[in-house]
Amino acid sequence: MQTARLPEELSEAIQEQCAAFPTGELAAAAAQISEAYRRGLPPRLETAVMRAAYAATRLPATYAALARAAAELPFTPQSWLDLGAGPGAAAWVAPCLATLVDSNPHWDDLRPARRICADLERLPDLQAHDVVSLCYVLDELPPAARPGLLDEAWRLARRALILVEPGTPQGFAAMLEARRQLLEAGARLAAPCPHQNPCPVEGKEWCHFAVRVERSRLHRQLKGGSLGYEDEKFCYLAAMRNEPPQGRARILRHPEIRPGWIGLALCRDGGVERQQIRRRDALWRAARKASWGDPWPKLPREDDGGRQ
Ligand SMILES: C[S@@+](CC[C@H](N)C(=O)[O-])C[C@H]1O[C@@H](n2cnc3c(N)ncnc32)[C@H](O)[C@@H]1O
């Protein structure tokens, strides 16, 4: 897996925000955030030190996951609305000035953005944007509040809606519900699903992907461990209004590499299938470069695309 590099300015902005606090306080706040996630609860990000700890320990991974999902957009958005924005991962992913909505009025902008303080369960009148994103948010809302928010998010999405959730069975369950609802609303799924049929993974496993994110010294200090990277597991969905579905299969797991052949677990129209690519096959070179989460087959110009 290639390691996603954060934009230098983002790393610096996180460092700067954290410099206001002793490392011990940040580490205690980071431990509270991890503990909340372990217990399946949204962390309480009401104090400045909790928000700084969230930015240091979670923002690199949420940024990288959203960037991977956004790499599937077949167009360059001119406007972007992020709902439940927190510290603003979307502002770093959007190629334009992002509009960030959150009920917490105390988030510092690490990058210029338009901020709107609002409750996602009672959104004010908002303008439509080319892209609307909801990143690590659905899971924090009561299940009964999700369909209304999704309806509204889809209504506001002029061209695409991107959802990202933790790569857990719970995150996948939220994604499946959203998938059904968006298909009923007429959305075309562009990624990761290669088709508009019922999800073939449902009930067996959970469809999720991973992005490898480099860890800063600060991240290692706050979270412990010595590895220079972490693997962020995430589920995502990119739903389009008018773009034609690209229709290519999706690689669902790490390729199995054996002498003389490579095994791929693929999601296709009819279900999940295994394909064995042998050395003599035309797709051998492509299979050698293939990774978990890639569309299959990948086009030569995509070889390094979508990776930050
Ligand atoms: C886990 S953070 C995710 C932040 C950001 N999207 C990211 O990926 O890093 C969840 C965010 O959703 C916001 N949030 C949760 N419930 C909300 C609600 N009902 N209305 C508005 N914002 C909400 C929280 O304040 C928090 O900033």
The ligand as an SDF file (V2000), in Angstrom:
LIG
                    3D

 27 29  0  0  0  0  0  0  0  0999 V2000
  -16.0820   12.6820   13.8710 C   0  0  0  0  0  0  0  0  0  0  0  0
  -16.2340   14.3630   13.5720 S   0  0  0  0  0  0  0  0  0  0  0  0
  -15.8880   14.3600   11.8240 C   0  0  0  0  0  0  0  0  0  0  0  0
  -15.3130   15.6660   11.3920 C   0  0  0  0  0  0  0  0  0  0  0  0
  -14.8610   15.7040    9.9370 C   0  0  0  0  0  0  0  0  0  0  0  0
  -15.9520   15.4690    9.0260 N   0  0  0  0  0  0  0  0  0  0  0  0
  -13.7480   14.7230    9.7130 C   0  0  0  0  0  0  0  0  0  0  0  0
  -13.9700   13.7980    8.9220 O   0  0  0  0  0  0  0  0  0  0  0  0
  -12.6670   14.8750   10.2860 O   0  0  0  0  0  0  0  0  0  0  0  0
  -17.9820   14.6140   13.5760 C   0  0  0  0  0  0  0  0  0  0  0  0
  -18.3740   16.0780   13.4380 C   0  0  0  0  0  0  0  0  0  0  0  0
  -19.7750   16.1260   13.2480 O   0  0  0  0  0  0  0  0  0  0  0  0
  -20.3050   17.1820   14.0170 C   0  0  0  0  0  0  0  0  0  0  0  0
  -21.7000   16.8690   14.3470 N   0  0  0  0  0  0  0  0  0  0  0  0
  -22.1670   15.7780   15.0080 C   0  0  0  0  0  0  0  0  0  0  0  0
  -23.5170   15.8460   15.1120 N   0  0  0  0  0  0  0  0  0  0  0  0
  -23.8800   17.0160   14.5150 C   0  0  0  0  0  0  0  0  0  0  0  0
  -25.1310   17.6540   14.3060 C   0  0  0  0  0  0  0  0  0  0  0  0
  -26.2850   17.1030   14.7230 N   0  0  0  0  0  0  0  0  0  0  0  0
  -25.1500   18.8250   13.6520 N   0  0  0  0  0  0  0  0  0  0  0  0
  -24.0010   19.3940   13.2030 C   0  0  0  0  0  0  0  0  0  0  0  0
  -22.7820   18.8420   13.3720 N   0  0  0  0  0  0  0  0  0  0  0  0
  -22.7190   17.6630   14.0140 C   0  0  0  0  0  0  0  0  0  0  0  0
  -19.4280   17.2150   15.2610 C   0  0  0  0  0  0  0  0  0  0  0  0
  -19.4820   18.5030   15.8690 O   0  0  0  0  0  0  0  0  0  0  0  0
  -18.0540   16.9050   14.6860 C   0  0  0  0  0  0  0  0  0  0  0  0
  -17.3830   18.0800   14.3170 O   0  0  0  0  0  0  0  0  0  0  0  0
  1  2  1  0
  2  3  1  0
  2 10  1  0
  3  4  1  0
  4  5  1  0
  5  6  1  0
  5  7  1  0
  7  8  2  0
  7  9  1  0
 10 11  1  0
 11 12  1  0
 11 26  1  0
 12 13  1  0
 13 14  1  0
 13 24  1  0
 14 15  1  0
 14 23  1  0
 15 16  2  0
 16 17  1  0
 17 18  1  0
 17 23  2  0
 18 19  1  0
 18 20  2  0
 20 21  1  0
 21 22  2  0
 22 23  1  0
 24 25  1  0
 24 26  1  0
 26 27  1  0
M  CHG  2   2   1   9  -1
M  END
$$$$
